Amino acid sequence: MQNNNGNGFTLISSSRLFDGTEWLQAGTMVVGPNGIIVEVGSTEALIQKYPAAQVENLGNLLVVPGTVNAHNHSFQSLMRGLGDDKDFFRWRDDGIYKYSLDFGPEEVYTGALLAFGEMALRGVTTVCDFFYLHNHSNDSDRAVIRAAQDVGIRLVLARCMMDWMISPPIYRETPDEASSHFRELASEYKNHPMVKVIPAPHSPHAASAAMVQAGAALAEEFDTPWHIHVAEAPYEGEMTRKEYGLAPLEWLQSLEVLSKRTCIVHGVWLEDSEINALGEAGGSLIYNPSSNMFLGDGITPLPKYREAGVNIALATDGGCSNNRVSVFGEMRQAALLQKVARLEPEIFTAEEVFQWGTAGGGKALGLPLGRLETGAPADFVALDPADLSLQPLLLPLKNVVYAMESTAIHSVYVSGRAIVRQGQATVTWKEELYSRLTKLAKKWGY
């Protein structure tokens, strides 16, 4: 990768760079033409080593790894506010089901453009979109991918697999149909640098044993993780115990699908034995603190997951079950919620929670994200230290997690390319988005 003088490389330097483990003073990343970091070190040494490289000096900006939103439903951003202050079933029926059943690829594209655009402005560089509005094809899935590419964000599309007979027909597929559509889409984007497709059986209550086993098998075949909602609320445990005589994760364990590839979303209501089983398998938990609070689901017992050795990632969930899409925001929410739930202010630190929102998310997605190191994509956020929410700069990472407002986000880079600069998108997607949203609101009578 490296040549004699660095021609074709870019040196991105800043006064302070947090590589994921420590702060470097006057730190610089050497980024190759493919957007991958070649080397990280002191600015002076790397300028001498790569004399022909282009230099981009970010001055006094603070550079941190980009955040990873490990679970989202992008189309739900279109229904923000419509399901507020309702229990889960009224939220689902009066919000999601009422509006989404008429969505085609263009509506899906609009929702994804809104969700991903807002995420980019909030410092998210990678998102996993758990997408289930297939309507018996991959056309809407491709619309989600198109929106991510138009914004410039990195996308992991978790192609949902659902065969729950009481769910809307446009959500449902047979295991064979879901597997065929997954193979088609995953093969299409197999070598894409910015898009990855992974299987995602919906949940123990909405995916049959055959569907779950098909998803786990596809993850093995394509060498990816697989994602599944588990124990978001008590009703799921009641359903699986009634139907199978087993708790949700016990049921997955009986299907012999638990492995290091298994990533459960929510995990609020698992027994200790189930949490330990996930840890023994080497799996991940994708934690959605704001969504769990918004829908009144409960508080995931994170100390038990940590003790069991489970990898933890952070996520916002859909735009109408949280109403915000900032992973920096989820860091603060996660830490404070766990502290008050245990009455222990020392239970988790800002440094640990920051890892959940960066490298922990990368691990759950099977990507080398969340660290600014050799071989990782140059995905990072440049923060303005003059923003009052970061002052005083005594312990910068503490301020990033507990105090920072979005006004401090100056620039956002994905693969070494700025998609946000001076707090504004560098790509002109906003004007089209506003036009699309206005038309949709009129269509719905708002």
Secondary structure, DSSP 8 states (H G I E B T S, - for coil): ---SS-TT-EEEEEEEEE-SSSEEEEEEEEE-TTSBEEEEEEHHHHHHH-TTSEEEE-TT-EEEE-EEEEEE-GGGGGGTTTTTTS-HHHHIIIIIIHHHTT--HHHHHHHHHHHHHHHHHTTEEEEEEEE---TTSSHHHHHHHHHHHHHT-EEEEEEEE---TTS-GGG---HHHHHHHHHHHHHHTTT-SSEEEEEEE--TTTS-HHHHHHHHHHHHHHT--EEEEE-SSHHHHHHHHHHHSS-HHHHHHHTT--STTEEEEE-TT--HHHHHHHHHHT-EEEE-HHHHHHTT-----HHHHHHTT-EEEE----TTTTS---HHHHHHHHHHHHHHHHT-TTSS-HHHHHHHTTHHHHHHHTS--S--STTSB--EEEE-TTSGGG-STTSHHHHHHHT--GGGEEEEEETTEEEEETTEESSS-HHHHHHHHHHHHHHTT-
